[in-house]
Structures are given as C-alpha cells and as structure tokens.
Amino acid sequence: MAPSARTLLRLVRAPAALSVPGDVLAGAAAAGRPLRPSTLGTVASSVCLYWAGMALNDYADRDLDAVERPERPIPSGQISPAAALATAGSLTAAGLGLAVLAQGRRGLLTALPLAGTVWAYDLALKPTRAAAPAMAAARALDVLAGAGPGGLRRALPTAATVGLHTALLTRLSRYEVHGAPRAVPLTSLAGGLAVGAAALARGRRARPADQVAAAVCTAVYTAAGARAQIAAARTPSSLRVRQAVGAGIHGLLPLQAALTAAAGRGALGAALAAGLPLARRLGRKVSPT
C-alpha cells in the first residue's frame, strides 16, 4: 500500500523546506542577479534536494530510530525502508532535472555537488567528525546555486555565513536524543553572535533603508537563537536541545533575510523574514528535526 500524503510530509519534514528558498535568494542578491523565472526553478530544485536528504536521513537511521525515535514514519510502519529510499532517489532526480531546466547544464555545477554531499552525509558522514562541515557545505552550495556560475565569487562570503550557522546547528543536533554538555549550546550561542555580526558587516555599503532592514532581521535572528541556546545551556536536556535545534532551523529565515537586505534588497529581505511565523506554526505540526 502506498504511503499517505501525511506520511510523506512527515518523512521529508515538509515545513522545514521553508528555510531553503532564502538560500537561493540570498545568493542571487549577493551576486547581483535579478529575480527571474529561472530563480524560482533553482528554488524548486533546492527544495527537492532538501526533501531528498530528509527522506534519505530516515532511511539511513531506521535502525537507530527504532530505538530512539519509534514514532518516525519508518519504525512506526507508516512507510517501508524501500519506499523511503525510492522517495529520496526520486526527489534527487527531480532536483537535478529542475536545476537543468532552470539554468541549463550550468545548473549542475552546484546541483550535482549538492546532491552528492547530501547522500554522502546521510549514508556515511553523519556519525563522523565530517558531519558538520558536510552540512555546512550543502547549505553553502545552496546559496551558490542562487548566485549562478557567473556570481560564485561574489556570493562566497554570504555562503560562508550561512555555512557557519549550519555547522553550529549540525553539531548541536548530535545531542538531540541524550542531551548536551553545557559547552555545546554555549559555543552555538557565541557562534550565532559571530554569524549575526558577519551579516551586519555585509551591509555596510548598502543604502540606509537596506541597512535598517538588515539590522532588524539580524536582531530577530540573534534574539531568537540566543534565547533558545541560553535555555539549553541552563538545562541541557534532550528537550531543550531539540528546541534549540528547531529554533536554529527557523533562524535561517531571518539570517537569509538579513543577508539579502545587506546585499541591497531590503524589501525582499523583509518578505523572507515575514515567513518566520508561518515556519514556526507549521513546525508545531510537523517537527523540523
């Protein structure tokens, strides 16, 4: 029997994909690329590859989840491992196909390494020290996909900023089940402050209105992340750590918004930041972690 739509939505953590379009848009803004239909195609490609990674994650972790997270779709019997793997493969193929439709064969310049990084992380790198760098690379490649082949160099600082946030978040996520040493959320807190400072620095040459938009979005990013990290440091239980990870996933939206505004597109940055309440609301229905 085919899995239900609700099961597939849970498998791919569908609402968490709201954190993906901002990567592409921030990359396009950093590279000075105008928004075109091809940009939306790149967004769709990145969303498919993100969902593929979520499905593949549950396939790879199915035995561990049977012990630690039996409510997830595979151990709970809502979907078979084979169907989850097929979902991951189909979404990967769709993501690569959309990249070609959006940018021609040049779209594969970032889409292929992104897909390879996703599969390598889920199937081999996740339990190793390479996990955080791999996830950081995946998010950075997502930003560079928006920049396009001609804008890669200009978008590198923005990609690195998003990558640092992702690396900190990935390290913290390793402690979602058993809790963390206090030093881990404290490190994430310090790193988040550095990420916010980097986002602000990107806008030092922007127009005053865009600088204001970048500053407001950075403040939202910093405040939300700091609150969750401080709570996790005070009580480093699995619940607090999961909440901090969820806040970090949602925090990508104001970070992307700040970087987009800092690149001179304050209105677009404000629109991205406006998606944060929706992401939080949907995250209460389908866990982003």
N, C-alpha and C positions, 0 to 999 in steps of 0.2 A: 504494500500500500504506500502511495506517495505521501511524503510528509506534508503537513498542513502549512498554510502560509504563515501562521503564527510561529510554528516551529522553525521555519526558515529565517524569519525575522529575528528570533532569539539566537539562532545559530550564528548569524553574521553580525549580531549586535547592531541591527539596522540604524537605530538613532545615533549611535556614535559616529556614523559617517557624516554627520553634520559638521564634524571637525575637519573634514577633508577639503571641501571647496575653497576654504580660506587659504590653504597652502598654495593652490594654483593661482588664486587671485593675487596673493601677496607676491608670488614670483613674477607674475605678469607686470604688476605695478613696479617692482624693483627694476625690471628690465626695460621699463618704459613702453611696454607693449599695449596697444589699445585693446579694449574688450571687443572680441569678435565672436561669431558663432563657433569658430574653432576652439575658443577658450572653453566654451560650455562642453564641447566634445572632450577636451582634455580633463575637465572636471568629472565627467561621466566615466572616463577611463580610470581615473584615480579612485573613484568610489568603488568601482567593480574590483579593482585590485585590493582595496582595503577590505571589502567584504570577503574576498577570496582568502585573505590572511586570517580573518576571524574563523571562517569555516575550517581552514586547514589547522588552525590552532586547536580547535576542539577535537579534530581527528587525531592529531599527534598526541594530545593529552588525555585521550579517552580512558586509559587505564588509571592514570593518576586521578582524574576527575571522578571515577567510580568510587574512590575512597574519600576525596576531599570535597568534591562538589557534585554529589549524585543527582542534584536537581537539573544539571545541564542536559541539553537535548539528547546526546548520545547515551550516557549512562542511564538516563531515565527511560530509554527505549522509544523516544519520540522520533528518532531518525537513526538509521543504521550507519556504521562507520563508512561503508562503501558509498552510501548516498551523500554523506558529508564530504568525502573526498571528491566525488563527482561534482558536487556543488562548487568546491574550491577550484577544480580544474576548469569548469565551465565559465566561472566568473573571471578566471585568469585569462582565458581565451577571449572573452568579451572585452576585458580591459585592454588587451593588446590590439584587438581589432578596432576598438574605438580610438585608440591612440593613432593608428594609421589613418582612419577616416578624418580625424581632426587635423593632423599635421603631415600626412603622407608618411613615407618611410622614415622621415626625420623624427617622427614621434616616437619611434622605437629606441631612439638614442637614450632616453630616460626611462621609458616604459619597460623595456627589457631588463635593464639592471634593477629596476624597482621590483618587478615580478620575481627575479632571481633572488633578491635579498629577502623578500617575504617568505619564499619557500625555504630558503636556507635557514632563516631564523626559526621557523616553526618546526622544521624537521631535524635540525642539527644544532643550531647555535643557542637556542633558548636557555638550556641549563648551564651554559658556559659563560666565561667572562666576556665573551664577544657579544653577548646578548644586547647590552645597552648600546655599544657602537653600531651594531647592525640595525637596530630600530631607529637610531638617530640618522643613519644613512638613508633608510627608507623614507623618513619624513623629509629629509633634505632633498632627495631625488624628486619627491612630490612637488616641492617648491620649484625646483629647477625645471620640472615639466611645464609649469606655467610660464617660465621665462622663455622657453623655446631655445632652439640651438644657437641663435644669434645673441641671446641675452644671458647666457650661463654665467659669464664672469661678473656681470653687474649684479646678478642675484645671489652670488655666493655668500655675502655677509648675512642676508636675510635667511638663506637656507641654513647657515651655521647657527643662527639664533634659534630657529625652530628645532634644529637638531639637538642643541644643548638641552632645551626644555624636555625633549623626548627622551634623551639619555637619562636625565634625572628621574623622570617618571617611570621608565622601564626598570631602573634599579630599585625604586621603591616598590614596584608591583611584585617583586620577588617575595615580598613579606606579607602578601595579602591573606594568606591562609593561617600562618602561625604568629603573626605579629612581628615587629621590628625592633632592633636596638634603637635607643633614642637618637643616636648619632645619625641614623639614616634620614629620618624626616628633617632633622636639623640641617643636614647637608642639602637636602632638597630645598629647604627654606632659603638658605644662603645662595644656592644656585638660581632659584627663582628671582631673587632680588637682582642678581647679576644679569639675568635674561631681560628683566624689565629695564634695567639701565641701558643695555645694548639696544633695545627697541627705541628708547627715547633718543639715544645718540644718533640713530639712523635718520631722525627727523630734524636735525639741527639746521639743515639748509632748506627745509620746506617752508611754504608760505605760513604766515602766522595762524590762519584758520586751521590748516592741516596739522600744525604743531599742537594746537589745543586739542584737536581730535585725538592725536596720538597720545598726548599726555593723559587724557581722560580714560582712554582704553587701557593704557598701561597701568593706571591706578586701579581699574577694575580687575585686571589680571593679577596684579601684585596683592591686592587686598584679599581676594578670594583664595588664592593659593596660600598666602601666609596664614590665614585663619585655619585652613584645613591642616597645614603642616604643623602649626603650633599645637593644635588639638591632638595630633598624632604623636608629637614629641612628649606631651604631658601624659598621655595614656596610649602607649604604642601597641595597642591590641590589634587583632586582625580587623575588627570592625572599623576602628579609626583609620587604619592604613588603607582599607578599601575605600573609605570615604575620601581620603586624601588623593588616592589614585583617580577616583571619579572626578574630583574637583580639578585635578590636573588635566584630564581629558577634556573636560568642558572649558578649562582655562585656555586651551588652544585658540578658541574663538576670539576672545579679547586680545590675545597676543597677535594673532594674524591681523586683526583689525588695526592694532597699533602700528604694525609694520607696514600695512597697506596705506594708512593715513600718513605715516612718516615718508612714504615714497611719493606723496603729493596727491593722494586720492582719499581725502578726508571723508567725503560723502560715502564712498564705497566702504571705507573702514567702519563708519558708523552703522551701515547696513549689516555688515558682518557681526558687529558687536550686538546688534538687536536680536540676533538669533540665539543668544545665550539663554534667555528664559525658556525658550522652546526646547533647547537641548536638555536643560535641567529637568523640565517637566517630563519629557519623553524618557529620560534616564531613570525616572522613578518607575516607569512601566516596564522597560527592558534595560537590564543592567548593562552599562557600557564596559564593564570589566569581566 
